[in-house]
């Protein structure tokens, strides 16, 4: 008769999926509040799981950050695609910038998604899709005469992303400051701003 302890039961697939969902939801909240510098222990605590559970779903912190950043980039892609379907693409673009400003005001992970290059190819693929959607929106705005002909998605990242980083570091920056940032970025890219 064997005296060794029974082998541990493997978690059921449903449990593993539930834990993964809890981890990603907790990471989403923590990264939104504190940025992607937040640690795995805090995320595990928020999710109500152990660190090992986090690492079973996401082998490194970079993988967990990537999962959250990819969701943010998909959101940007959806918003840009919706804006491109507006009758007035320039107004759609301005509305997109305001939506980004409103979201970034309280979501540090979105700032990372929009401005920082990720270490994983999935992040880069999501970024390319978001930029493609933004490029299509900007192309329509140019065709309709609302946007300067030389404007590029990279300009949005530099102008808006840079300002967003400064604003996110300023606890006194309220909704009006973020809206102003969006409006100034739009003004810089408007057809009227061309030389």
N, C-alpha and C positions, 0 to 999 in steps of 0.2 A: 504494500500500500504506500502510495507516494505521500510524502509530507510537504511537498512544495506547494506554495500558495497557488490558487487558480490564476490563470492568465487574466489580465484585466480585460474587461469587456470593451470592445471598440465602440466608440459612439455611433449611434444610428445616424444614417445620412440626414434625416430630418433635424437631429440635434446639431450636427455639424453645420448645416445650412442656417439654422436659427442663430447659432453662435457667430457665424460669419456675418450675418445681417446685423447682429448686435454690435460687432466690432466695427463694421463700416459706418453704422449710424453714429457710434460714439466718436470715431475718428472724424467724421464729418462735423460733428459739433465742436470737438476740441480744436481741430485745425481751423475752423471758422472763427472761434473765439481767440485763439492764441497763435495762429499761424502754424506752418509746418515744422517749426522747431520744437513743438510740444513732443513729449516723450511717450513711448509705448506703455510704461507703467500707468500713466494718467489715463490713457485710452482704455487699457484693460480694466482699470478701476471703474471708469464711467460705464463700460460695457457690462460690468459684473462678471468678468471672466478672469482667468489667470493669464499671465504673459505668454505662457506656452500655447494657449488657445489662439492668441493673436498670431504668433509665429507659425502655427500650423496652417493658417489661412494665408498669411503674408510672410514669406520667408525673411524679408528684411523690412526695415522701416521705409526704405525707398519704394518698395512694392505697395505698401499701404498708402503712402503719400500719392503715388501714381494713381491708385484706384480712386481716390478723392478728387485729384486734379482732373482726371479724365472725365468724371461726372460734371465738373465745372465747365470744362471745354465743350462738352456735349450741350450744355445749357446755352453757352455762347453761340454755338452753331445753330441751335434751334431758334434762338432769338433773332439772329442775323437772317436766317432763312425766312422767318415770319415777316421781318421788316422789309425784305426784298419783294414781298408780295403786296406791299402797300401801293396804292396808286401813285403817291408821291414818294419816290425812293429817298429823296433828301430828307423829308420829314421822318421817314422810317429810320434813317441813319441817326438823326438827332434823337429820336425816341429810344433807339438802341443804346446810345451813349448814356442817356439819362437812366435807363434800366440798369446798365452796368454800374453807374455811380451809386444808385440806390442799393444794389446788391453788395458792392464792394465796401460800402460804408460800414457794414456789419459782418463782412465775411473775408477774413484774412486769407483763407485758402483760395478764394477767387482771384485775389491779387497775385498770388503765386502762380495760378493757372495761366493768367493772362501775360505775366511779365517774365517768368523764370523758365529757362529751358530745363526740361526734366531729363533724368538719367536713363529712362527706359524708352524703348522704341514705341510702345503703345501710347505713351504720352505724346511723343512727337507725331504719331499718326493722327491722334485726336486734335492736336494743335493745327496740323495741316488741313484737316477737314473744317475746323472753325475758321481758319484764315481763308479757305476757299469760299465758304459761305459769306464771309465779310467782303471778300473781293467781288463776289457777284453783286452784292448789295451796292457796293461803291461803284461798280461798273454801271449799274442802272442809274445811280444818282448823277454820275458824270454824263451819261447819255441824255438825261433830262435837263442838264445844265445847272444843277444845284451844287455840284461839287467840282473843285478844281481838278483839272485834267491830270495833274502829276501826283495826286494823292494815292497813297499805298496803304495796305493794312499795317505795314511796319510803322508808318507814321502814327497810326492810332495807338499802337503798342508803346511807342516812345513818348508821345505827348500825353496820352491819357494814363498809361501805366506808370510813367514817372511821377506825374502829379498824384496819382492814387497812392503810391508808396509814401510820399510826403504827408498826404492827408491822413493816411492810416496810422502814422506815427504821432499825430497830433490829437490827443484826447478831446480837445476843445472843438475840433472840426465837426460841425453839424451838417444836417441835410442840405442847408443852403450852400455851404462851401463845396460839397460834392456836386450839387447841381451846377454851380458856377464852373467847376472843373470840366464837366461834360459840355457845357455851353461854350466855353472858351476853346475847347478842342474842336468842336464843330465849327466855330467861327474861323479857326485857323485853316480848316480844310474846305471851307465854302468857296464857291466859284468867285465870289467877290473878293477873296483874299489873294487871288492870283496877281502876280506882277503885271 
